[in-house]
Amino acid sequence: MMFGKNPGTDATWKRIPEYSVGAELGVWKGESSVKFLRRASHIHLVDAWAPEVFEGSNEFGGYQAYLHRYSKLTGEATTEGFQRYYDKIYEDVKKSFYGRPVTIHRMSTSHWFDTFQQKLDWIYVDASHGYEGCLHDLTRAVEKIKPGGKLFGDDYGPKKPGVKDAVDKFIKNTGYTLNNFHDDQFEVQL
């Protein structure tokens, strides 16, 4: 979840190969997805739209701190209140993308990686902002991207130290080259 918009994707969508098939991990309201569809022929939208995926995260100091941080958006700092909020966001996304070339996967990234069988041209990673979750998504994304494909991501920088540390570790582990091409946006050519 996030506050506001993600203007960095204005630079990212232009790097997506034309007529490609990709996935966005961490969709929230789908504002980035709309931009990605300017180039992609199909996108798999992956998001749990559920607070449970944050239960093990220490991104904001633990689950209760997460609930408190985002209670301004949801109206209350309870799991039930968050689920009602996420359910509404999910319904809005379904309406917004009805008839468009997307497949919506309402599940955790872990479940999606375990069940999704296709190879894609690219994946955009913006789901977990904690170190372990982000490193997991980056590592598993490589399994789902075609040779020569691209791995994109968001939040690489000092504002999201869990993401920055995970990306740096991923690069160190794999030997790939990181291209931090715009603000907090990054690309890895596989």
MIZA-254176 format. One record per residue: residue number from 1; y, x negated, z of N, C-alpha, C in turn; residue in three letters. Coordinates in steps of 0.02 Angstrom, whole numbers, plus 32768, in hexadecimal, padded with zeros to 4 digits. Layout:
N
i  n.v  n.u  n.w  ca.v  ca.u  ca.w  c.v  c.u  c.w  aa
NUM  Y  X  Z  Y  X  Z  Y  X  Z  Ala
...
END
This chain:
190
i  n.v  n.u  n.w  ca.v  ca.u  ca.w  c.v  c.u  c.w  aa
1  7FC5  7FD6  8000  8000  8000  8000  803D  7FD4  8000  Met
2  8074  7FF0  7FE8  80B0  7FC8  7FE4  80ED  7FF5  7FEA  Met
3  8125  7FD7  7FF8  8165  7FFA  7FF5  8184  7FEB  7FB2  Phe
4  81A4  801B  7F93  81CA  800F  7F57  81A0  8005  7F19  Gly
5  81BC  7FDE  7EEB  819C  7FD3  7EAA  8188  7F8A  7EA2  Lys
6  8166  7F7B  7E6C  8150  7F37  7E5F  8170  7F1F  7E1D  Asn
7  81AF  7F07  7E20  81D1  7EF4  7DE2  81B2  7EB8  7DBF  Pro
8  818A  7E90  7DE3  816A  7E56  7DC3  813C  7E69  7D8A  Gly
9  8121  7EA6  7D8D  80F4  7EBB  7D57  8119  7EC5  7D15  Thr
10  815B  7EC6  7D16  8181  7EC8  7CD8  8174  7E89  7CAF  Asp
11  8167  7E52  7CD0  8155  7E14  7CAD  810A  7E10  7C9E  Ala
12  80E2  7E2F  7CC8  8099  7E2A  7CC0  8080  7E53  7C85  Thr
13  8098  7E90  7C7D  807B  7EBA  7C48  8082  7E9B  7C03  Trp
14  80B6  7E72  7BF9  80C0  7E52  7BB9  808C  7E1B  7BAB  Lys
15  8069  7E06  7BDE  8036  7DD1  7BD8  7FF0  7DEE  7BCE  Arg
16  7FEA  7E2F  7BD5  7FA8  7E4F  7BCB  7F99  7E51  7B81  Ile
17  7F5D  7E3C  7B6D  7F4C  7E3C  7B26  7F4E  7E84  7B09  Pro
18  7F6A  7E89  7ACD  7F6D  7ECB  7AAC  7F27  7EE6  7AA0  Glu
19  7F20  7F27  7AA8  7EE2  7F4C  7A9C  7EA9  7F34  7AC8  Tyr
20  7EB8  7F19  7B02  7E85  7EFF  7B2F  7E6E  7F35  7B60  Ser
21  7E38  7F25  7B82  7E1E  7F50  7BB7  7E1F  7F27  7BF7  Val
22  7E3E  7F44  7C2B  7E45  7F1F  7C69  7E3D  7F4C  7CA5  Gly
23  7E4B  7F2F  7CDF  7E47  7F54  7D1E  7E82  7F40  7D4A  Ala
24  7E9A  7F70  7D6F  7ECD  7F64  7DA2  7EAE  7F73  7DE5  Glu
25  7EAB  7F41  7E10  7E91  7F49  7E54  7ECC  7F53  7E83  Leu
26  7ED1  7F8E  7E9F  7F09  7F9F  7ECA  7F3D  7FC3  7EA0  Gly
27  7F37  8004  7E9B  7F5F  802C  7E6D  7F9A  804F  7E8F  Val
28  7F8F  8066  7ECB  7FBD  808F  7EF2  7FD5  80CA  7EC8  Trp
29  8013  80CA  7EB0  802D  8103  7E8A  8025  80FB  7E3F  Lys
30  800F  80C2  7E28  8002  80B8  7DE0  803E  80A3  7DB8  Gly
31  8073  808E  7DD9  80AF  8079  7DB4  80A3  803B  7D89  Glu
32  807D  800B  7DA2  806B  7FD0  7D7B  803C  7FE3  7D42  Ser
33  800F  8011  7D50  7FDE  8027  7D1F  7FFF  8042  7CE0  Ser
34  8035  8068  7CE9  805A  8083  7CB0  8073  804B  7C84  Val
35  808D  8016  7CA3  80A6  7FDC  7C7D  806C  7FB9  7C58  Lys
36  8034  7FB1  7C7A  7FFB  7F8E  7C5C  7FE0  7FB4  7C1F  Phe
37  7FE6  7FF5  7C20  7FCF  801E  7BE7  7FF9  8014  7BA8  Leu
38  8032  7FF3  7BAE  805A  7FE4  7B73  8034  7FB4  7B44  Arg
39  8006  7F8D  7B60  7FE1  7F5C  7B38  7F96  7F6A  7B37  Arg
40  7F7B  7F81  7B6F  7F33  7F8A  7B75  7F1D  7FCB  7B53  Ala
41  7EE1  7FCA  7B39  7EC5  8007  7B1B  7EA1  8031  7B4F  Ser
42  7E8C  8012  7B87  7E6C  8037  7BBD  7E72  800D  7BFD  His
43  7E7D  8030  7C36  7E81  800F  7C76  7E55  8033  7CA8  Ile
44  7E31  800D  7CD0  7E0B  8027  7D09  7E38  8020  7D46  His
45  7E49  8058  7D64  7E75  8059  7D9E  7E49  805C  7DDD  Leu
46  7E4D  8028  7E06  7E21  8022  7E40  7E4A  8021  7E80  Val
47  7E3F  8054  7EA9  7E62  8058  7EE9  7E3B  8088  7F16  Asp
48  7E34  8078  7F55  7E11  80A4  7F83  7E3C  80E0  7F97  Ala
49  7E7D  80D9  7F93  7EAA  810C  7FAC  7E91  8126  7FEF  Trp
50  7E84  80F6  801C  7E69  8105  805E  7E7D  80CF  808F  Ala
51  7E8D  80E1  80CD  7EA2  80AF  80FD  7E68  8083  8116  Pro
52  7E2A  8099  810D  7DF1  8074  8128  7DED  802D  810C  Glu
53  7E04  8023  80CE  7E00  7FDF  80B1  7E2C  7FAD  80D7  Val
54  7E59  7FC6  8100  7E85  7F9A  8126  7E6D  7F8E  816E  Phe
55  7E36  7FAE  8181  7E1F  7FA9  81C6  7E0E  7F62  81DB  Glu
56  7DF3  7F3A  81AF  7DE1  7EF5  81C0  7E17  7EC2  81AF  Gly
57  7E4F  7ED9  8193  7E84  7EAC  817E  7EB1  7E99  81B7  Ser
58  7EC9  7E5C  81B7  7EFB  7E46  81E8  7F3E  7E3B  81C6  Asn
59  7F48  7E5A  818C  7F84  7E4E  8164  7FC4  7E58  818C  Glu
60  7FC7  7E8C  81B3  8004  7E9B  81D9  7FF8  7E97  8224  Phe
61  7FC4  7E73  8238  7FB4  7E6D  827F  7F7E  7E9D  8295  Gly
62  7F57  7EB6  8268  7F20  7EE2  8279  7F2C  7F29  8261  Gly
63  7EF9  7F52  8267  7EF9  7F96  824B  7F2F  7FC2  826B  Tyr
64  7F37  7FBF  82AC  7F6A  7FE9  82CD  7FB0  7FD5  82B7  Gln
65  7FBC  7F94  82AF  7FFD  7F7D  8296  8008  7F95  824F  Ala
66  7FD3  7F96  8227  7FD7  7FB0  81E2  7FEA  7FFA  81E4  Tyr
67  7FC9  8021  820E  7FD9  8068  8213  8022  8072  8228  Leu
68  8038  804B  8257  807D  8050  826E  80AE  803D  8237  His
69  80A0  8006  8215  80CE  7FEE  81E0  80DB  8023  81AB  Arg
70  80A6  8044  8195  80AD  8074  815E  80B6  80BC  8175  Tyr
71  80BE  80C7  81B6  80C8  810B  81CE  810A  8129  81B4  Ser
72  8139  80FE  819F  8177  8117  8181  8169  813B  8140  Lys
73  8135  8125  811B  8122  8146  80DD  80F7  8184  80EA  Leu
74  80C8  817E  8117  8097  81B2  8121  80AC  81E8  8152  Thr
75  80DC  81D8  817C  80F4  8208  81AD  80D2  8205  81F0  Gly
76  809C  81DE  81F5  807A  81D6  8235  804E  8197  8234  Glu
77  8040  817D  826E  8019  813F  8274  7FD1  814C  8288  Ala
78  7FB0  817A  8264  7F6A  818A  8272  7F41  8182  8232  Thr
79  7F02  8176  823A  7ED5  8171  8200  7ED6  81B2  81D9  Thr
80  7ED4  81EA  81FB  7ED4  822C  81DA  7F13  8237  81B1  Glu
81  7F4C  8224  81CD  7F8B  822B  81AA  7F8D  81FF  816B  Gly
82  7F72  81C3  8172  7F6F  8197  8138  7F41  81B3  8103  Phe
83  7F09  81D0  8118  7EDB  81EA  80E6  7EFB  8224  80C0  Gln
84  7F1F  824F  80E3  7F43  8285  80C0  7F75  8269  808E  Arg
85  7F99  8236  80A2  7FC9  8216  8076  7FA6  81F9  8038  Tyr
86  7F71  81D3  8043  7F4C  81B5  800C  7F2D  81EA  7FDE  Tyr
87  7F15  8220  7FFB  7EF9  8256  7FD1  7F2E  8272  7FA2  Asp
88  7F6B  827A  7FBB  7FA1  8293  7F91  7FB2  8260  7F5A  Lys
89  7FB6  8221  7F6C  7FC4  81ED  7F39  7F8E  81ED  7F04  Ile
90  7F4F  81F1  7F19  7F17  81F1  7EEA  7F1B  822D  7EBB  Tyr
91  7F2A  8268  7ED5  7F31  82A4  7EAB  7F6A  829B  7E79  Glu
92  7FA1  827D  7E8F  7FDA  8270  7E62  7FC6  823F  7E2A  Asp
93  7F9F  820C  7E3C  7F89  81DB  7E09  7F5C  81FF  7DD6  Val
94  7F2E  8228  7DEE  7F02  824C  7DC0  7F2A  8277  7D8F  Lys
95  7F5D  8299  7DA8  7F87  82C2  7D7D  7FAE  8297  7D4B  Lys
96  7FCB  8262  7D64  7FF4  8236  7D3A  7FCD  8217  7D00  Ser
97  7F8E  8208  7D0C  7F66  81E5  7CDA  7F35  8212  7CB6  Phe
98  7F3A  8252  7CC1  7F0D  8281  7C9E  7F17  827A  7C53  Tyr
99  7EE0  8272  7C2F  7EE2  826C  7BE6  7EF6  8228  7BCC  Gly
100  7F02  81F9  7BF9  7F15  81B5  7BE4  7ED7  8188  7BE5  Arg
101  7ED9  8150  7BC5  7E9F  8125  7BC0  7E92  80FB  7BFF  Pro
102  7E80  811F  7C35  7E70  80FF  7C74  7E31  811E  7C91  Val
103  7E10  80F6  7CBA  7DD9  810F  7CE4  7DED  8100  7D2B  Thr
104  7DEE  8133  7D54  7E02  812B  7D9A  7DC4  8122  7DC5  Ile
105  7DC5  80ED  7DED  7D8E  80DD  7E1A  7DA9  80E0  7E61  His
106  7D9C  8118  7E84  7DB3  811D  7EC9  7D7E  80FF  7EF7  Arg
107  7D87  80BE  7F03  7D57  8099  7F2D  7D76  8056  7F40  Met
108  7D56  8034  7F6E  7D6C  7FF1  7F80  7D5E  7FC2  7F47  Ser
109  7D81  7F8A  7F46  7D73  7F58  7F12  7D2C  7F3E  7F19  Thr
110  7D14  7F36  7F56  7CCF  7F1E  7F61  7C9D  7F4C  7F3F  Ser
111  7CA5  7F8D  7F4A  7C77  7FBE  7F2B  7C7D  7FBB  7EDF  His
112  7CBA  7FB6  7EC6  7CC4  7FB3  7E7D  7CA2  7F75  7E60  Trp
113  7CAC  7F3C  7E7F  7C8C  7EFF  7E66  7C40  7F05  7E67  Phe
114  7C25  7F26  7E99  7BDC  7F2D  7E9F  7BBF  7F5D  7E6C  Asp
115  7BE8  7F8C  7E52  7BCD  7FC0  7E27  7BE5  7FBE  7DDF  Thr
116  7C1D  7F9E  7DD2  7C3A  7F9D  7D8F  7C13  7F6B  7D64  Phe
117  7BFF  7F7F  7D28  7BD2  7F55  7D00  7BF3  7F35  7CC3  Gln
118  7C2F  7F49  7CAF  7C4F  7F2E  7C73  7C6F  7EEA  7C7F  Gln
119  7C7B  7EC7  7C48  7CA5  7E8C  7C48  7CE8  7EA0  7C2A  Lys
120  7D1E  7E8A  7C49  7D61  7E9E  7C35  7D89  7E63  7C19  Leu
121  7DBF  7E74  7BF7  7DEC  7E41  7BDC  7E19  7E24  7C12  Asp
122  7E29  7E4B  7C45  7E55  7E35  7C7A  7E4D  7E61  7CB8  Trp
123  7E61  7E45  7CF1  7E65  7E6B  7D2F  7EA6  7E57  7D52  Ile
124  7EC8  7E89  7D6D  7F05  7E7E  7D94  7EF4  7E8B  7DDD  Tyr
125  7EFC  7E59  7E08  7EE9  7E5C  7E4F  7F26  7E6A  7E79  Val
126  7F26  7EA5  7E9A  7F5D  7EB7  7EC6  7F45  7EEA  7EFA  Asp
127  7F08  7EE0  7F14  7EEC  7F0F  7F44  7EF8  7EF5  7F8B  Ala
128  7ECE  7EC9  7FA2  7ED5  7EAD  7FE5  7F0A  7E76  7FE5  Ser
129  7F33  7E77  8019  7F65  7E42  8021  7F53  7E13  805A  His
130  7F19  7E1D  8078  7EFF  7DEF  80AA  7ED8  7DB8  8088  Gly
131  7ED1  7D80  80A9  7EB1  7D45  808B  7E6A  7D54  8074  Tyr
132  7E3F  7D6E  80A1  7DF9  7D79  8090  7DF1  7DAB  8058  Glu
133  7E15  7DE3  805D  7E0F  7E17  802A  7E27  7E00  7FE6  Gly
134  7E5E  7DDD  7FE4  7E79  7DC4  7FA5  7E4B  7D8F  7F86  Cys
135  7E32  7D61  7FAF  7E05  7D2E  7F96  7DC5  7D4E  7F7B  Leu
136  7DAC  7D81  7F9D  7D72  7DA6  7F85  7D80  7DC4  7F40  His
137  7DB9  7DE5  7F39  7DC9  7E06  7EF9  7DD0  7DD4  7EC1  Asp
138  7DF1  7D9C  7ECE  7DFA  7D69  7E9A  7DB7  7D4C  7E85  Leu
139  7D8D  7D3C  7EB6  7D4C  7D1E  7EA8  7D1F  7D4D  7E81  Thr
140  7D1D  7D8C  7E97  7CF2  7DBC  7E75  7D0D  7DD1  7E31  Arg
141  7D4E  7DCE  7E28  7D6C  7DE1  7DE8  7D53  7DB4  7DAF  Ala
142  7D48  7D75  7DBE  7D31  7D46  7D8B  7CEF  7D5E  7D6E  Val
143  7CC5  7D7D  7D97  7C84  7D97  7D7F  7C8B  7DCE  7D4C  Glu
144  7CC4  7DF1  7D4D  7CCD  7E2D  7D23  7CFA  7E20  7CE6  Lys
145  7D14  7DE3  7CE0  7D41  7DD3  7CA8  7D1B  7DAB  7C73  Ile
146  7D26  7DBD  7C35  7D06  7D9A  7BFD  7D1E  7D51  7BFB  Lys
147  7CF5  7D24  7BE1  7D0C  7CDF  7BD7  7D4B  7CE0  7BAC  Pro
148  7D7D  7CB9  7BC1  7DBC  7CB8  7B9D  7DEC  7CEE  7BB3  Gly
149  7DD6  7D18  7BE1  7E00  7D4F  7BFA  7E34  7D36  7C2D  Gly
150  7E58  7D66  7C49  7E8F  7D55  7C76  7E88  7D79  7CB8  Lys
151  7E9C  7D54  7CED  7EA0  7D70  7D30  7EE9  7D6E  7D43  Leu
152  7F05  7DA9  7D4F  7F4B  7DAF  7D64  7F4D  7DC3  7DAD  Phe
153  7F87  7DBA  7DCC  7F8F  7DD0  7E11  7FD7  7DD3  7E26  Gly
154  7FDF  7DF1  7E61  8021  7DFF  7E7E  8025  7DDE  7EC2  Asp
155  8062  7DD6  7EDB  8071  7DC2  7F20  8062  7D79  7F2F  Asp
156  8064  7D4D  7EFD  805A  7D06  7F09  809D  7CE8  7F1F  Tyr
157  80A1  7CD9  7F5F  80DE  7CBB  7F78  80E3  7CC2  7FC3  Gly
158  811C  7CAD  7FE0  8123  7CAA  8029  8125  7CED  804B  Pro
159  8135  7D23  8028  8138  7D65  8048  80F3  7D80  8059  Lys
160  80C0  7D68  8036  807A  7D7F  8042  804E  7D40  804A  Lys
161  8051  7D20  8084  802C  7CE1  808D  7FE1  7CE8  8085  Pro
162  7FC4  7D22  8095  7F7D  7D2C  808B  7F6A  7D27  8042  Gly
163  7F93  7D44  8017  7F87  7D42  7FCF  7F90  7CFB  7FB6  Val
164  7FC7  7CDB  7FC8  7FD4  7C97  7FB0  7F9B  7C68  7FC4  Lys
165  7F86  7C6C  8003  7F50  7C40  801A  7F0F  7C4F  7FF6  Asp
166  7F01  7C8F  7FE9  7EC4  7CA2  7FC6  7EC5  7C89  7F7E  Ala
167  7EFE  7C90  7F5C  7F04  7C79  7F17  7EFC  7C2D  7F15  Val
168  7F1D  7C0A  7F42  7F18  7BC1  7F44  7ED0  7BAB  7F50  Asp
169  7EAD  7BCC  7F7D  7E67  7BBC  7F8B  7E3C  7BCB  7F4E  Lys
170  7E48  7C03  7F2D  7E23  7C16  7EF1  7E2C  7BE0  7EBB  Phe
171  7E68  7BCA  7EB1  7E77  7B97  7E7F  7E53  7B56  7E91  Ile
172  7E56  7B43  7ED0  7E35  7B06  7EE7  7DE9  7B0B  7EDD  Lys
173  7DCC  7B45  7EED  7D84  7B4F  7EE8  7D6B  7B4F  7EA0  Asn
174  7D94  7B6A  7E72  7D7D  7B75  7E2E  7D93  7B40  7DFD  Thr
175  7DCB  7B1E  7E0C  7DE6  7AED  7DDD  7E0F  7B0C  7DA5  Gly
176  7E19  7B4E  7DA7  7E44  7B6E  7D75  7E8C  7B59  7D80  Tyr
177  7EB6  7B66  7D4F  7EFD  7B56  7D54  7F24  7B95  7D62  Thr
178  7F4F  7B91  7D93  7F7A  7BCA  7DA6  7FBB  7BC7  7D7F  Leu
179  7FCE  7BFF  7D62  800F  7C06  7D42  8037  7C3A  7D68  Asn
180  8063  7C24  7D93  808F  7C50  7DBA  80CC  7C5E  7D8E  Asn
181  80C2  7C89  7D5B  80F1  7C8F  7D24  8131  7CB7  7D34  Phe
182  8131  7CDF  7D69  816D  7D06  7D78  816C  7D1A  7DC2  His
183  819D  7D05  7DE6  81A4  7D17  7E2D  815F  7D13  7E50  Asp
184  8145  7D4D  7E65  8106  7D4F  7E89  80CA  7D62  7E5D  Asp
185  80D3  7D62  7E1C  809E  7D73  7DEC  807A  7D34  7DD6  Gln
186  8038  7D38  7DCE  8013  7CFE  7DB8  7FDE  7D11  7D85  Phe
187  7FC8  7CDE  7D60  7F95  7CE6  7D2D  7F67  7CAA  7D30  Glu
188  7F26  7CB7  7D26  7EF4  7C83  7D21  7ECD  7C91  7CE0  Val
189  7ECE  7C61  7CB3  7EA7  7C66  7C75  7E61  7C4F  7C83  Gln
190  7E2F  7C78  7C76  7DEA  7C66  7C83  7DCA  7C45  7C46  Leu
END
